[in-house]
Amino acid sequence: MKKELKMINQVEVKNVYKNFGDVKAVDGVSLEISQGQFFSLLGPSGCGKTTLLNCLSGLDSIDSGAIKLQNMELGKLSDDKLSEFRAKNMGFVFQSFNLINYKSAVDNVILPLYYQGIKRKEREKTALDYLDNVGLKNWASHLPSELSGGQKQRVAIARAMVSKPKVLLADEPTGALDSSTSSDVMSLIQKINNSGKTILVVTHEEDIAKMCKRIVRLKDGVIVEDKKINQKVL
């Protein structure tokens, strides 16, 4: 009889609370995200999903509870150790792309590699390889102002992946894109997940959430639904 493989939890959230004054942004949330999962936090503006994402990444501290990533409890790390841990284990994609306007596409992708002691030629080769992976090698020398919204997000995804993070965190990655471009970007993110990467997408769009494999729906800082779905493949 074949032995069933145990799924490894890369992220564990236990009874987490985060308040802003009288507002309960995250209200006793507990969940686990296993290795290789493609997971979405879904809900309207103000439901707590971005706050929860920031807590998961250690960008926001929590009021109580515990968050572990790679079995490391984030709340027990000093600020310096947390920054180091985040750089090694997490990649970030944002709605507004967060590219440096005066740097070329390849130089934007190179940025995370500066802090890893990698030689310049190797950094450039690695960054070009990741731009090639997202279909933009021929745009390597272009500035962000010369790229479309979809191309900017692809550069941002390459930058997030170049340091080989354990988890990719995407906050409204299609929020600034039209529907066709959104589909292209989500198709790329699906391919990254299919290679084994754990991905968490925050979105307010049902169609985007359905492109993931699991949906956790938030309302007023509380999980009101947690389900696996038949992924919409593009």
C-alpha positions in Angstrom: 0.0 0.0 0.0 1.3 3.4 -1.0 2.1 5.7 1.9 0.3 9.0 1.7 2.7 12.0 1.6 2.1 14.6 4.4 1.6 18.1 3.2 4.1 20.6 4.7 2.6 23.9 6.0 4.7 26.8 4.9 2.5 29.4 6.6 0.6 28.9 9.9 -1.6 31.6 11.3 -3.0 31.0 14.8 -5.7 33.2 16.4 -4.3 36.4 15.0 -5.8 39.8 15.9 -4.8 43.2 14.5 -6.7 46.4 15.5 -6.4 50.0 14.3 -8.1 51.9 17.1 -11.6 50.6 17.5 -11.5 48.8 14.1 -10.8 45.1 14.2 -8.9 44.7 10.9 -8.0 41.0 11.6 -10.3 39.4 14.1 -9.1 36.0 15.4 -7.9 34.5 12.1 -6.4 31.0 12.0 -5.4 29.2 8.8 -2.7 27.1 7.3 -1.1 27.3 3.8 0.7 24.2 2.6 3.7 24.1 0.4 2.9 24.6 -3.3 -0.6 25.9 -2.7 -2.2 28.6 -4.8 -4.3 30.6 -2.4 -6.4 33.7 -2.6 -7.7 36.1 0.0 -10.9 37.4 -1.4 -13.1 40.2 -0.1 -14.2 43.8 -0.7 -12.2 46.9 0.2 -11.8 47.3 4.0 -12.4 43.6 4.8 -8.9 43.1 6.3 -7.3 41.1 3.5 -4.3 43.5 2.8 -3.8 43.9 6.6 -3.7 40.1 6.9 -1.2 39.9 4.1 1.0 42.5 5.7 0.8 40.6 9.0 1.8 37.4 7.1 4.8 39.1 5.7 5.8 40.8 8.9 5.3 44.3 7.4 2.7 44.8 10.1 3.0 43.6 13.7 0.1 41.7 15.2 -1.6 42.5 18.5 -1.9 38.8 19.6 -1.7 35.3 18.2 1.2 33.8 16.2 2.4 33.7 12.6 4.9 31.1 11.3 6.6 30.9 7.9 9.0 28.0 7.2 8.4 27.1 10.9 9.9 30.5 12.0 7.6 32.6 14.3 7.9 36.1 12.8 7.0 37.9 16.1 10.1 36.5 17.8 12.5 38.0 15.3 14.2 41.4 15.7 13.6 44.0 13.1 17.0 43.2 11.4 16.5 39.5 11.5 12.9 39.9 10.2 14.1 42.0 7.2 16.8 39.4 6.4 14.3 36.5 6.7 11.7 38.4 4.6 14.4 39.0 1.8 15.3 35.3 1.7 11.9 33.8 1.9 9.3 36.2 0.5 8.7 37.8 -2.9 6.2 40.7 -3.3 4.1 41.9 -6.2 2.0 45.0 -5.8 -0.9 46.6 -7.6 1.1 49.7 -8.4 4.1 47.7 -9.6 6.6 49.6 -7.4 9.3 49.8 -10.1 12.0 52.4 -10.0 11.2 54.8 -12.8 14.8 55.8 -13.7 16.1 52.2 -13.9 15.7 49.8 -16.8 13.6 46.7 -16.6 16.7 44.5 -16.1 18.1 46.9 -13.4 14.8 46.7 -11.6 15.0 42.9 -11.6 18.6 42.9 -10.5 17.8 45.0 -7.3 17.1 42.0 -4.9 20.4 40.4 -6.0 22.6 43.3 -4.8 22.2 42.2 -1.2 23.2 38.6 -1.8 26.9 39.1 -2.6 26.5 37.9 -6.2 29.0 39.2 -8.8 27.8 41.8 -11.3 28.0 39.6 -14.4 26.1 36.8 -12.7 23.4 39.2 -11.4 22.9 40.5 -14.9 22.7 37.0 -16.4 20.2 35.9 -13.8 18.0 39.0 -14.2 17.9 38.5 -18.0 17.0 34.8 -17.5 14.1 35.9 -15.3 13.0 38.5 -17.8 13.1 35.9 -20.5 10.9 33.6 -18.3 8.2 36.3 -18.3 8.6 37.0 -22.0 10.4 40.4 -21.7 14.1 39.7 -22.5 13.9 42.0 -25.5 12.6 44.8 -23.3 15.5 44.5 -20.8 16.9 48.0 -21.5 13.5 49.8 -21.5 12.5 52.1 -18.7 9.1 51.5 -17.0 7.7 54.6 -18.8 8.2 52.7 -22.0 6.3 49.6 -20.9 2.6 48.8 -20.8 0.8 48.0 -17.5 1.0 44.3 -18.2 4.7 44.5 -19.0 5.4 46.5 -15.9 3.7 43.8 -13.8 5.7 41.1 -15.6 8.9 42.9 -14.7 7.6 43.1 -11.1 7.0 39.4 -11.0 10.5 38.7 -12.4 11.9 40.9 -9.7 9.9 39.1 -7.0 11.0 35.7 -8.2 14.7 36.4 -8.9 15.8 35.8 -5.3 14.0 32.4 -5.4 11.6 33.1 -2.5 9.7 30.3 -0.7 6.4 32.2 -0.9 5.1 34.8 -3.5 2.8 37.4 -2.0 0.7 39.3 -4.5 -1.5 42.2 -3.4 -4.1 43.0 -6.0 -1.7 42.1 -8.8 -4.3 42.8 -11.5 -5.9 45.8 -9.9 -4.4 48.4 -12.3 -4.9 46.2 -15.4 -7.6 45.7 -18.0 -9.4 42.3 -18.1 -7.3 40.9 -21.0 -4.0 41.9 -19.5 -5.2 40.6 -16.1 -5.8 37.2 -17.6 -2.2 37.2 -19.1 -0.7 38.1 -15.8 -2.7 35.5 -13.9 -1.8 32.9 -16.5 1.9 33.7 -15.8 1.3 33.4 -12.0 -0.5 30.0 -12.6 2.6 28.8 -14.4 4.8 29.8 -11.5 2.6 27.9 -9.1 2.7 24.9 -11.4 6.4 24.8 -10.9 5.8 24.3 -7.2 5.9 27.8 -5.8 3.6 28.7 -2.9 1.5 31.8 -3.9 -0.9 34.0 -2.0 -3.0 36.5 -4.0 -5.1 39.2 -2.4 -8.0 40.3 -4.6 -11.5 41.8 -4.5 -12.3 40.1 -7.9 -14.2 36.8 -8.0 -12.8 36.0 -11.4 -9.2 36.4 -10.3 -9.8 34.4 -7.1 -11.2 31.5 -9.3 -7.8 31.3 -11.1 -6.3 30.1 -7.8 -6.9 26.7 -6.2 -8.2 27.8 -2.8 -10.3 30.8 -1.8 -10.5 32.2 1.7 -13.2 34.9 1.9 -12.9 37.6 4.5 -15.6 39.9 5.9 -14.9 42.4 8.6 -11.6 40.8 9.5 -13.2 37.3 9.9 -12.9 34.2 7.6 -16.4 33.5 6.4 -15.5 30.9 3.8 -12.6 28.6 3.1 -12.8 26.3 0.1 -10.8 24.5 -2.5 -12.1 25.1 -6.0 -11.8 23.8 -9.6 -9.2 26.2 -10.8 -10.1 28.3 -13.9 -7.1 27.5 -16.1 -6.2 30.1 -18.8 
